[in-house]
């Protein structure tokens, strides 16, 4: 696997490069946004690890440029900016995941594996996401399974989209609540569980193969049978 790291902090670069090489990942380094753009568009990378605060071109603008130029490689943003607003800015720019500094290297590895698995197991073209026989059209805001139309409310659609974009990754209730409802998770509310139950009835109940799964004590995920 080939990884591009766009990061200007020497200590972080050495930490990432050493760890990734030890795990067998081929790694290239760009120390500013301009170099990162040139390498990303020229090289065949499986994932890009991108800092937000960079010389010349910042991470948000660089990620936008990647997407505008048709580069669909997964982007994992690294930053010390950890507010919900910062994360939303990253996702709006086209990032696939967001990791706040400081972080454990094992957490980074887990995110890398999840992103590369999603990119290989997910068919996404023209704003259409397909997992098994479930198809979500992001432009038409429609969902269907085995040619059966599935009626979803706005929030149900957002939840299903979030699950499908994270194929195979176990998502905690807290993360779902933050990304879909933009709220800090309160253990006194069961809004996530209620909506997951509704989605299961609409997505899985009438079909033999179940796509939405629970990892007890950890959260929910969607995956191919």
C-alpha positions as CSV (number, residue, x, y, z in Angstrom):
1,X,0.0,0.0,0.0
2,X,1.2,3.5,-0.9
3,X,0.6,6.4,1.4
4,X,1.2,10.1,0.9
5,X,1.7,12.1,4.1
6,X,1.3,15.9,3.7
7,X,2.7,17.3,6.9
8,X,5.2,20.1,7.8
9,X,6.0,19.3,11.4
10,X,9.3,17.4,11.4
11,X,8.6,15.4,14.6
12,X,5.2,14.3,13.3
13,X,6.7,13.4,9.9
14,X,9.4,11.2,11.5
15,X,6.8,9.6,13.8
16,X,4.5,8.8,10.9
17,X,7.2,7.7,8.5
18,X,8.9,5.4,10.9
19,X,5.6,3.8,12.1
20,X,4.2,3.4,8.6
21,X,7.4,1.9,7.1
22,X,7.6,-0.6,10.0
23,X,4.1,-1.7,9.1
24,X,5.1,-2.2,5.5
25,X,3.5,0.8,4.0
26,X,5.3,2.6,1.2
27,X,5.4,6.3,2.3
28,X,6.1,9.6,0.5
29,X,6.3,12.9,2.3
30,X,5.3,16.4,1.2
31,X,6.1,19.3,3.5
32,X,3.7,21.9,2.0
33,X,0.4,22.0,0.2
34,X,1.9,22.8,-3.2
35,X,4.3,19.8,-3.1
36,X,1.4,17.7,-1.7
37,X,-0.8,18.6,-4.7
38,X,1.9,17.8,-7.2
39,X,2.7,14.4,-5.7
40,X,-0.9,13.4,-5.2
41,X,-1.9,14.2,-8.8
42,X,1.2,12.4,-10.1
43,X,1.4,9.4,-7.9
44,X,-0.9,6.4,-7.5
45,X,-1.6,6.5,-3.7
46,X,-4.0,4.3,-1.8
47,X,-4.6,7.0,0.9
48,X,-3.5,10.6,1.7
49,X,-2.8,11.7,5.3
50,X,-3.3,15.4,5.2
51,X,-2.5,18.0,7.9
52,X,-4.8,21.1,8.0
53,X,-2.3,23.8,8.8
54,X,0.3,23.7,5.9
55,X,2.5,26.2,4.1
56,X,1.4,27.6,0.7
57,X,-1.9,25.7,0.5
58,X,-3.8,24.7,3.7
59,X,-5.3,21.2,4.1
60,X,-8.9,22.3,3.5
61,X,-8.1,24.0,0.2
62,X,-5.8,21.2,-0.9
63,X,-8.5,18.6,-0.3
64,X,-11.0,20.7,-2.2
65,X,-8.5,20.8,-5.1
66,X,-8.1,17.0,-5.0
67,X,-11.9,16.5,-5.4
68,X,-12.3,19.3,-8.0
69,X,-9.7,17.5,-10.1
70,X,-11.4,14.2,-9.8
71,X,-9.0,12.6,-7.3
72,X,-11.0,10.1,-5.3
73,X,-8.3,8.6,-3.1
74,X,-9.4,8.5,0.6
75,X,-8.2,11.5,2.6
76,X,-7.5,11.3,6.4
77,X,-7.1,14.7,7.9
78,X,-4.8,15.3,10.9
79,X,-5.1,18.4,12.9
80,X,-4.8,19.9,16.4
81,X,-8.2,21.7,15.6
82,X,-10.8,19.4,17.1
83,X,-14.0,21.3,17.4
84,X,-17.1,20.1,15.6
85,X,-16.9,23.1,13.3
86,X,-13.4,22.2,12.3
87,X,-14.4,18.6,11.6
88,X,-17.4,19.8,9.5
89,X,-15.0,22.0,7.5
90,X,-12.8,19.0,6.8
91,X,-15.7,16.9,5.6
92,X,-17.1,19.7,3.6
93,X,-13.7,20.0,1.8
94,X,-14.0,16.3,0.8
95,X,-12.1,14.5,3.6
96,X,-13.2,11.0,4.4
97,X,-12.1,10.9,8.0
98,X,-10.6,13.2,10.7
99,X,-8.1,12.4,13.5
100,X,-7.2,15.0,16.1
101,X,-3.7,15.4,17.4
102,X,-2.2,14.1,19.6
103,X,-3.3,10.5,18.6
104,X,-2.2,7.0,19.2
105,X,-0.5,5.3,16.3
106,X,-2.7,2.2,16.6
107,X,-5.7,4.5,16.2
108,X,-4.2,5.9,13.0
109,X,-3.6,2.4,11.7
110,X,-7.2,1.5,12.4
111,X,-8.5,4.5,10.5
112,X,-6.2,3.7,7.5
113,X,-7.4,0.1,7.4
114,X,-11.1,1.3,7.6
115,X,-10.6,3.9,4.8
116,X,-8.8,1.6,2.4
117,X,-11.4,-1.2,3.0
118,X,-14.2,1.3,2.3
119,X,-12.6,2.5,-0.9
120,X,-12.2,-1.1,-2.1
121,X,-15.6,-2.3,-1.0
122,X,-17.6,0.8,-2.0
123,X,-18.7,1.6,-5.4
124,X,-19.3,5.4,-5.6
125,X,-19.8,7.1,-8.9
126,X,-21.9,10.1,-9.9
127,X,-23.0,10.5,-6.3
128,X,-24.4,6.9,-6.1
129,X,-23.3,4.6,-3.3
130,X,-23.9,0.9,-3.6
131,X,-23.4,-1.8,-1.0
132,X,-24.6,-5.3,-2.0
133,X,-28.1,-4.7,-3.5
134,X,-28.7,-1.4,-1.6
135,X,-28.3,1.7,-3.7
136,X,-28.3,5.3,-2.4
137,X,-28.5,8.2,-4.9
138,X,-27.2,11.3,-3.2
139,X,-28.4,13.6,-6.0
140,X,-32.0,12.3,-6.1
141,X,-32.0,11.6,-2.3
142,X,-33.5,8.2,-3.1
143,X,-32.8,4.7,-1.8
144,X,-33.8,1.3,-3.2
145,X,-33.0,-2.3,-2.6
146,X,-33.5,-5.0,-5.2
147,X,-35.5,-2.4,-7.2
148,X,-37.8,-1.8,-4.3
149,X,-38.0,2.0,-3.5
150,X,-37.4,2.8,0.2
151,X,-39.0,5.9,1.6
152,X,-36.8,7.8,4.0
153,X,-37.1,11.0,6.0
154,X,-34.3,13.5,5.7
155,X,-32.6,12.4,8.9
156,X,-33.0,8.7,8.1
157,X,-31.3,9.4,4.7
158,X,-28.4,11.2,6.4
159,X,-27.9,8.3,8.8
160,X,-28.0,5.7,6.1
161,X,-25.5,7.8,4.0
162,X,-23.1,8.1,7.0
163,X,-23.3,4.3,7.6
164,X,-22.7,3.5,3.9
165,X,-19.8,5.9,3.6
166,X,-18.2,4.1,6.5
167,X,-18.8,0.5,5.2
168,X,-17.4,-2.1,7.6
169,X,-16.5,0.5,10.3
170,X,-18.1,0.2,13.7
171,X,-19.5,3.6,14.6
172,X,-20.2,4.5,18.2
173,X,-23.4,6.2,19.2
174,X,-21.4,9.3,20.2
175,X,-19.9,9.6,16.7
176,X,-23.2,9.0,14.9
177,X,-24.9,11.6,17.1
178,X,-22.1,14.2,16.4
179,X,-21.9,13.6,12.7
180,X,-25.6,13.1,11.9
181,X,-27.3,15.3,14.5
182,X,-24.5,17.6,15.3
183,X,-25.0,17.1,19.0
184,X,-22.8,16.0,21.9
185,X,-24.0,12.5,22.8
186,X,-26.0,12.3,25.9
187,X,-26.4,8.8,27.4
188,X,-29.8,9.8,28.5
189,X,-31.1,9.8,24.9
190,X,-31.7,6.8,22.7
191,X,-32.3,8.8,19.5
192,X,-29.5,6.9,17.7
193,X,-30.9,3.5,18.7
194,X,-34.4,4.5,17.6
195,X,-33.3,5.6,14.2
196,X,-31.2,2.5,13.7
197,X,-34.3,0.5,14.5
198,X,-36.3,2.4,11.9
199,X,-33.6,1.9,9.3
200,X,-33.5,-1.8,10.0
201,X,-37.2,-2.1,9.4
202,X,-36.9,-0.3,6.1
203,X,-33.6,-1.7,4.8
204,X,-33.4,-5.2,6.2
205,X,-36.7,-6.5,7.5
206,X,-38.1,-7.7,4.1
207,X,-34.8,-9.2,2.9
208,X,-33.0,-12.4,3.8
209,X,-29.5,-10.8,3.9
210,X,-29.1,-8.2,6.6
211,X,-26.8,-5.2,6.1
212,X,-27.1,-3.2,9.3
213,X,-25.3,-4.8,12.2
214,X,-24.7,-4.2,15.9
215,X,-21.4,-4.6,17.8
216,X,-22.6,-5.0,21.4
217,X,-21.2,-2.2,23.6
218,X,-19.4,-0.5,20.7
219,X,-21.9,0.7,18.1
220,X,-23.4,0.0,14.7
221,X,-22.1,-0.7,11.2
222,X,-23.2,-1.6,7.7
223,X,-21.5,-4.2,5.6
224,X,-22.0,-6.6,2.7
225,X,-23.1,-10.1,3.7
